[in-house]
Amino acid sequence: MTNKQLTWLHKNLFSTWYNSLLTVVCLVFLFWIVRGVITWATTQAQWAVIQVNLPLFLVGRFPQTLYWRAWIVLAIAAILSAITAGVFFSKQQLTRRVIIFFTFIVGVLLVILPLDFISRIQLLLIAVLIFAGFGVGRNFSEVLAPWLSLLWVLSFPIILWLIGGGFGLQSVPTNLWNGLLLTLLMAAISIVLSFPIGVLLALGRTSDLPVVRWFSILYIEIVRGVPLIGILFLAQVMLPLFLPADVRLDRVLRGIAGLILFSAAYMAENVRGGLQSIPQGQIEAAKALGLNTALVVLLIVLPQALRAVIPALVGQFISLFKDTSLLSLLGLVELTGIARSILAQPEFLGRYAEVYLFIGLIYWVFCYSMSLASRRLEKQLNQ
């Protein structure tokens, strides 16, 4: 241990007698907690519930003969994510850390996941493609950066086609879209669609047109005053009443509609906070240069407003991703719903800790990834 490290320890942990006592007590308590968790995880926990039901957690009742489509979807999403990460993670030191962390994760997955030989080869191939995509994104970041949004938009209908079928592929009904697959799909669609609606509502609330402004205010305040579970029940029960008798919306679409309607109201308030942070002088200067209202909003106001509220927007995205778990109360078997189904199996009754720790880890990985990406995006835009 170097002198610098010893100085830091003395200054921050052992500066006085009561700080030293508090440090020792915290270390003992932390050791006691960690030892208990490790003992339970290695001697008492029955992780067979995860190994046996891993396909159910990931894709639910998706037909096993069509798993190759799920692998292609995973490959498309992984490659695009790697290219996006390569564009934003351009520093050499940070790149090295990302590669080391990713290599460790892939190695752990290959060891602990109960996959057959073919599946392990497929996972390893996807890992190689991710490395390649990361390198491409990092080396051609200036060329690819303007096209990233378009690539994601174009990939989305391809992913939906692979999952749902049609146009030459065997159709898979939505009641077989379960587990993590349904959670990610509903969260992605809800985030993508609620964001522009929230921006429009925020602009409408600050509009000079009374009808537009009061409609936006009324919608935002009513939705924010109702709990999400109420919105979801209304979307499942009330929405079909406003449609023609021969039109039946799928339950998944109704669930997505409820999430969008709820999230858009909170998104609008976050964006409105960013709009209010823009100095009025910039708007007046833009109009003095001859720009009309639409160009002022698109070129001057919105870019700065959205950059100012990136943490709040990503916080809303993370909240929306976790709120998909409420759909299990409406009969949709997403990640939390499939966990409840697995716990109903006679051989795994009472295995609540193992199952909910596993799905909690999945939620944490995706939420932390969004948080990390937002911090990197915020730093990139501030430069």
Buried (B, 14 or more C-beta within 10 A) or exposed (E): EEEEEEEEEEEEBBEEEEBEEEBEEEEEEEEEEEEEEEEEEEEEBEBEBBEBBBBBBBBBBBEEEBBEBBBBBBBBBBBBBBBBBBBBBBEEEEBEEBBEEBEEEBEEBBEEBEBEEEBBEBBEEBBEBBBBBBBBBBEEBEEBBEEBEEBBEEBBEEBBBBBBBEEEEEEBEBBBBBBBBBBBBBBBBBBEBBBEBBBBBBBBBBBEEEEBBEBBBEBBEEBEEEEBBEBBBBBBEEBBEEEEEEEEBEBBBBBBBBBBBBBBBBBBBBBBBBBEEBEEEEBEEBBEEEBEEEEBBEEBBBEBBBBBBBEBBBBBBBEBBBBBBBBBEBEBBBBBBBBEBBBEEEEBEEBEBBBEBBBEEBBEEBBEEBBBBBEBBBEEEEE
